[in-house]
Amino acid sequence: MENINGHDLNRKSDIKILVVDDREDNLFAIETILERDNYTIVKANSGRTALKILLQQHDFSLILMDVQMPDLNGFETATIIYERDKLKDIPVIFITAQNHDDDYVFKGYKMGAVDYIYKPVNPQLLRAKIAVFVELYRKNQQLILHQQKLESANQSLQKEIEDRKLSEEKICRLNEQLIDNNTHLKNINEELDRFAYVASHDLQEPLRKIMVFSDRIAAKQSQDKDTQTYLQKMIESSRRMQSLINDLLSFSRQSLKSSDFKETDLNISVKEAMAELEVEIEKANADVHVSQLPVITAVPSMMRQLFFNLIGNAIKFRKTDTSPVIHVSSELFKPLNNHSSIKLRNDCDYYIISISDNGIGFEPEYSEEIFTVFKRLHSYHEFKGTGVGLSICKKIVENHKGFISAQSKVNEGATFIMGLPKKQFEELTLLT
């Protein structure tokens, strides 16, 4: 892995942790627990000492801080830390001997804490929690490096435009390319921001539940009914985390190569998707009508995933008292003299693929937002899912130089409309 600010993110010794406690024996105990992981441990015996250290050093991956300290307690110290822009992204885990009182815990979270460790410290739990936040730190640093590379690439493109002495026509075309690249960079940065949000919030939620319920199970002497309930909640949270990670991996797939595109019969793609959804279709008693679909140049696996997500979505968001009825159809579209806001090639035929259902629908005002990654119109408890499926569909369609939109009203079903080119064309190189 490349270095960031002189640090190798694969090397644990370059992971710095600030430990704040007014008792030397507690500082020594935590340092001993973390010794095997080879982290760089910086110790502070008071809140004020910690603040002095943070004035000089900003590259901590995590802060472990005792709540009960003389002079400045942990809550007060955390408040001061998060007032500085350079420090506000460092996660703080409070170490406390207090009970699990909700008001007390809420106060810590309000001050900026991301988690709690209760005394006496469980070494395995402490090491496990730190490992989670260290991994999140690595991911966030990778995102920063990626963004820096993108900005550097964009600056290089601007310099190339300034340095080259091109004809008036080529300069005009290069300016258009620069605008497109800036838009693409903005979109990628937005995706990185959303991923960073998930890394610091949504991905922590199920992990935190697992840890909290693990503590409760460990405190019990026998496997009673409550224990079984906690275990089930842990399992559900783990599955949700796994689903999130899998969808994120799908969403972050690298750019396609021309060799990935093949003549693809969309009738076969739909059949394969329905075979994967066979159990869901039977359970919901769904009736899926598929009209004759075209053969286009596409990535077969992506077409299968596209239909899998959209048909699966129609089944998931069905009415409770009505069996879902789903229609898949297509028609040829020639974008000659196209006046829509969507940029289409006038020298290429498109197929409009429609997937409609009789489900619960949604408010028309959300017709664009639903394609945003992690956007959910319903709670996780109402409908299972991660909020990534439709954003994956949008990315697949855009990778095929097409477009996708949605039309719906509440309780009147929804229709997803995709425009896919019949053939794929290689982009012209502007510098030739």
N, C-alpha and C positions, 0 to 999 in steps of 0.2 A: 504493500500500500504506500502511496506517496506521502511525503511529510507535509504537515501543516504547521506553520510557524516553528519549524525546526523540530517538531515532535513526530515520532513514528507511532501511529495509532495502534499498530499491532504489538507494540512493546508496552507491557504493563507498567514498567518503571517510569514511562512518560505520562502516566495517568496520576494526576495530583489530587489528593484528598485533604481537606482542611478539617481537623478534629478540634473542637472547642469544648473544654471542660475545666472547671476550677480545681478539680482534684487530680493530682499527679497519678494516683493509682488507677483512676479510670482511663486517663490518657494512655498509660502503659498497657492496660488490659486491651484496649481497642487496637493499639499498635501491634500487640502480640497476636491478636486474632487475625489481623490483615497481613501479617508478615509473610505468610506463605504465598500470597498473591503478588508480592513484589511491587505493590503500589508505592508511589512516593508520598509519604505521610508528613504533613506539616502540622505541628501542634501549637495550640494557643491556650493559655490557662485562664483567659477571661474574654469577655465580649470586646473590651477595648483593645486588647492585644490582637484579637482576630481582625478588627477593623484596621489596625495599623498594617498588618500583613497584607490585607486586601488592597490597601492604597498602592502597594508596590507590585503585587502579583494578581493577575486577573484570570489566569489560565487553569483554575481549579475545575475538575470534573464534578465535584460533589462536596458539600459541607455537612459534617456530622456535628450537631451542636446540642449540648445539654441545656435543658430549659431552666432549671433552678441554679442560677449563679448570682453571686453578690454583685452589687453595683449595677451592671447591665445584665438583665436576664436574657434567655435565649430569644423570647418573643421580641424584645426591644432591639436586640442586635440584628435580628432578621429584618425588622422594619427598616433600619438604617441601611443595611446592605442593599435592599431592593429599591432604595431611592436613587442608586447610581446606575446609569444605563449600562456600564460595562460589567456590572455584577448581577443584573436582574435576571439573567438566564441561568445562573448557577443554581441547581436544585439543592434544597436544604432538607435534611432528615433530622427531626428533633429526637433526642434521647431523653426519656422522662421516666420517673418512678411513679407518676400519678396514675390514677385509674383510667378506664376507657370512657370517662364521662363525655357525652356528646358535645356539651357546650365547651368543654376544655379542648377537645379535638378540633371543633369548628374554629376556635380562636387561633389555633396553630395554622390551620389551612388558610384562614383569613390573612395571617401575617406573611404567607407565601410558602409554607411548608408543602412538600410533596408526599411526605410519609412520616410515620412514627416508629421508633424502636422503644420497647418498654424494658425497664430494668426489672430483674437482672437480665443482662443482654444474653440472648441466645446466639452463640458464635455462628452456627450454621445459617440461621435466619439472617444475621447481619451480613455475612459474606454473600448470601444469595441476593439480598436486596441491592447491595452495592454493585454486584455483577450486572444486574438489570440496568441500573442507571449509568454504569460505565459503558455498556453496549449502546444505550441511547445517546450518550455523549459522542461515541465514535460515529454513529449514524449522522448526527447533526453536523459534526465536523466534515464528514464526507459531502454532505449537502452544501456546506459553505465552500468547499474546494470546487465542487461542480459549478456552483454559481460564479466563482472567480474565473474559472476556465471559460465559461460562456461569455462573461463580460470582456475577458481578454480577447476572445475570438471576435467579438463584435468590434472592439477597438481596432484590431488588426484589419478587419474589413474596411472600416472607415479610413484608416491610414492608406490602405491599398487604393481606395478610390481617389484620395488626395494626390498620391504619388504618380499614378498612371496618367499618361497623356493619351486619352482616347478621343475618338471622334465624338461629335455631339450626340449621335444616336446611341453609341455604347455608354456614354456617361449617363444618359437618361435611363437606360436599362439597368445600369448598376445602381442608380439611385432607387429604382423600384425594388431591386433585390435587397438593398439595405433596409428599406421600409418593411418588407416581408420578414427579414431576419429579426428586426427589432420587435415586431409583433410576435414572432415565434419565441424569441427570448423572453418576452413578457409573459406569455402563456406558460413557458417552462418554469419561470420563477414563481408564478402563481401555484403551479403544481407542487413545487418544492416547499412553498410556504404551507400549503395544506398538509403535505406529508410531515413537515416539522411539527405542525399542530397535533397531528395524530400521534407522533412519536412522544410528545410531551404530555398528552392528555388521554386520548382514547385508548392507546395501547397500554397505558399505565393502569387504567380503570380495572380491566379484568385481572391483571397481575396483582393489583392491590387487594382485590377481593380474595384471590387465592391465598395470599399471605395472611390476611386477617382471619379467614376461616380456618387456615392451618393452625394458627395460634390457638383458636378456640378448641379445636379438636385435641391439640396437644395438652391443653389444660384439663381435659376431661379424663376420668379414670376408666370409663366403660363406653362401649359403642351403643348409645341409646338412640332414640328416635331423632333427637335434635342433631346428633352427630351425623346420622344418615342424611338429614336435610342439608347440613353444611357441605357434606361431601358432594351432594348432587349439584349444589350451587357452584362449587369449585369446578366440577366437570363441565357445566354449562359455560362458565366463564372461559375455561381453557378452549372449548370448541369455538367460542366466539373469537378469541385471539387467533386461533389457527385459521379461521375463515378470513379474518382481516389480513393476515400475512399473505395468504394465498392470493387474495384479490389484489393486494398491493403488488405482488410479483407479476401478476398478469397485466396490471395497468402499466407497469414500468418496463414492459418489453422493449428491446432495442429496435432501432429503425429497420425497415424491411429492405431486402435486396431484390433486384429485378428477377433473380432466379427463383424467388419464393412464389412468384405468380404463375398460375397454371390455368388451363381451360377448366372451369369448375361448373358442374351441373348443380344449380341451386336446389333442384328437386332432391338430389342425393343428400345435400347438406341438411335439408329440413328433415328427411327421413332419419339421418344419423342423430340429429338433435332430439327428435321425438323418441328414438330408441333409448337415449339416455334419460329422458323424462318419463319413461313408461310407467314407473311406479307412481309418480305424482299425477299423471294423467288419469290413471285408474282410480286413485284415491279421491280425486276431485270429480270423477265422472265427467271429464272434459270432452267436448266434441270439437275436434280440430279439422277444419276444412282447408285443404291446400289446392289452389288452382295451379295450372301448368306454369312453371317458373322457367326463366331463361338460363342459358349457358353464358357465363361471362369469364373474363380474365381476372382471377382473384387468388387469394391464399386460402386453400380449402379448409384448413383447420380453423382459420379465423371466421369463415362463413358459418361453419358448424357452431362455433361459440356464439356468434351473433344471433342466430336463430334460437339457440339454447337459452340465452339470456332473455330474449324478448318473449318467447313462448312461455318460458318459466315464470316470467314477470306477470304475464296475463293470468296464469293459473294461480299464482300466489295472491294477487290482489283481486280475488273473486268475491262475489256477494255470498253471504252465509246461507241464504235461502234459495240460491239459483245456481245450477250447474254452469260452468263456464263454457261459452261458445266462442271459438277463435277462428278467424278467417285470415288466410295468407294468400295474397294475390299480387299480380304484377302487370305493368303495362309499359310499352315503349314510349320514350319521351325524347324528342329532338329539340335541343335548346337553341334553335336558330333565333337570332334577334331577341335573345333572352334579356328581359328587363327586371328580373328579380334581384334581390340584394345578394344572392348566392352566386359566386363566380363559377361559371361552368364553361367547359370547352365547346365552342360552336362546331368544331370538326369531329365531334364524338357523340354517338348515340348513348342515351342513358336509359336505364330501367328503373321505374318507380316501384319499389316493393312496399306493400302495405300490410301491416299486421294489426288487426282490430279485435276487440273483445267486448264483452258485456259486463265487465267488472265494476268495481266501485268508483273508478275514474279519479280525477283530481281537479282542483281549481285551475282554469285556463292560465292564470297569472304565473303558475309554476311550470309552464311548458318548456321553458329554457333552463330553469334552475335544476330540474330533475337530472340533467346530464352532467351536473357538477359533481366531482368526486366527493364522496361521503355525505352528499345531501340526502336527507331522509324526510319524507312528508309524514311518516308515522313512526311511533316509538318502536324500539327493538322488541318489546314485549307483545306488541300487536302483530307485527309481521317480522319474521326472522330475516336476517340479511345484514350486509355491511354498508350498503349505500354506494357500492362501487360498480355494480353490474351495468347500469345505464351509461356510466362514464366510460366503461370498457367498450360498449357498443359504439359510442361516439368516436372513440379513438380508432376502432377498427374501420369504421366507415371513412373517416378522414384519411387514414393510411391508404385507402383505396381511391382517394381523390373524389370522394362523394360527399353527401350531406345527409343529415337525419333531423327530423323534427317530430313533435308530438302534438296531438289535438285531443282534448278531453273536456268533459264536464262532470261534476260530482254525480255519482250514481247513474251515469249514462255511458259508462265504458270509456275506453281510450283507443286511439289509433296512432301507431308509430309508422312514419313515412320515411323511407330511405331512398335516396337517389344514388345508384351505382353505375359507373361507366361500363359500357359493354366491353371496351378494350382499355388496357393501360398503356400510357405513352411515357417514354423516358423524358425527363425534363431537359430542355435545351440549355446548353452551357453558355452563359452570357458572355464569357470572355473569348469565345472562338471567333 
